[in-house]
């Protein structure tokens, strides 16, 4: 649902405007929110309602990391806690790195 995704983005913007928290720390906060929601099995009901509105923002990435780690712990034990999250999100991470490389070839970066 577009409204939920908009609320997540609005929350991030409000944090940027009204606090001295940096954008990077807000991103980490949103990843941790996704991890905590998934750890307490709250993310899936929200995801069923909000669909892409909660799955696409960085909160969905945090939930995917947690879900992958939790399922890998069940199948492989403690070692899965370190490998499961990356296995679950490998496609997204690879796409981000690949697109970053592609855009670095197309565009020239410069300071503001």
C-alpha positions in Angstrom: 0.0 0.0 0.0 1.4 3.3 -1.1 0.3 5.1 2.0 2.4 3.0 4.3 5.5 3.5 2.2 4.8 7.2 2.2 4.5 7.2 6.0 7.9 5.4 6.3 9.5 8.0 4.1 7.8 10.8 5.9 9.0 9.5 9.2 12.6 9.5 7.8 12.2 13.0 6.5 10.8 14.3 9.8 13.8 12.7 11.7 16.2 14.5 9.3 14.5 17.9 9.6 13.7 17.9 13.4 16.7 16.1 14.8 20.5 16.1 14.4 20.5 12.5 13.5 22.4 11.9 10.2 20.8 10.2 7.3 23.2 7.2 7.7 22.0 6.7 11.3 18.4 6.9 10.2 19.0 4.2 7.6 20.6 2.0 10.3 17.6 2.7 12.6 15.2 1.7 9.9 17.1 -1.6 9.2 17.1 -2.3 13.0 13.3 -1.6 13.1 12.9 -4.2 10.3 15.0 -6.7 12.2 13.1 -6.2 15.5 9.7 -6.4 13.7 10.8 -9.7 12.1 12.3 -11.1 15.3 9.0 -10.7 17.1 6.9 -11.9 14.1 5.2 -8.6 13.7 6.6 -7.8 10.2 4.7 -10.5 8.3 1.2 -9.2 9.3 2.3 -5.6 8.5 3.7 -6.9 5.2 0.5 -8.6 4.2 -1.4 -5.4 4.7 1.1 -2.9 3.4 2.7 -5.1 0.7 5.4 -3.2 -1.2 4.9 -0.1 1.0 6.8 -1.8 3.8 8.8 -4.4 1.8 10.5 -2.0 -0.6 11.9 0.5 1.9 15.0 -0.3 4.0 12.8 -1.7 6.7 12.0 -4.7 4.4 15.7 -5.2 3.9 16.2 -5.5 7.7 13.4 -7.9 7.9 14.9 -10.0 5.1 18.2 -10.1 6.9 16.6 -11.3 10.1 14.4 -13.8 8.4 17.3 -15.3 6.5 19.4 -15.5 9.7 16.6 -17.1 11.7 15.9 -19.8 9.1 19.6 -20.5 8.7 20.0 -20.9 12.5 17.2 -23.5 12.4 18.9 -25.5 9.7 22.6 -25.0 10.3 22.9 -23.9 13.9 24.9 -20.9 15.2 26.9 -20.5 12.0 23.7 -19.8 10.2 23.3 -16.6 12.2 26.3 -15.2 10.4 25.6 -16.5 6.9 21.8 -16.7 6.6 21.1 -13.0 6.4 23.6 -12.5 3.6 22.3 -15.5 1.7 18.7 -14.2 1.9 19.6 -10.7 0.6 22.4 -11.6 -1.8 20.4 -10.8 -4.9 19.5 -7.3 -3.7 23.1 -6.6 -2.5 24.5 -7.8 -5.9 22.0 -5.7 -7.8 22.9 -2.6 -5.8 26.6 -3.1 -6.4 26.1 -3.9 -10.0 23.9 -0.8 -10.6 26.3 1.4 -8.7 29.2 0.2 -10.9 27.1 0.7 -14.1 26.1 4.2 -13.1 29.7 5.1 -12.1 30.6 4.3 -15.7 27.8 6.4 -17.2 27.9 9.4 -15.0 30.8 11.5 -13.6 30.6 12.2 -9.9 31.5 15.6 -8.5 31.1 17.4 -5.2 28.3 19.8 -4.6 
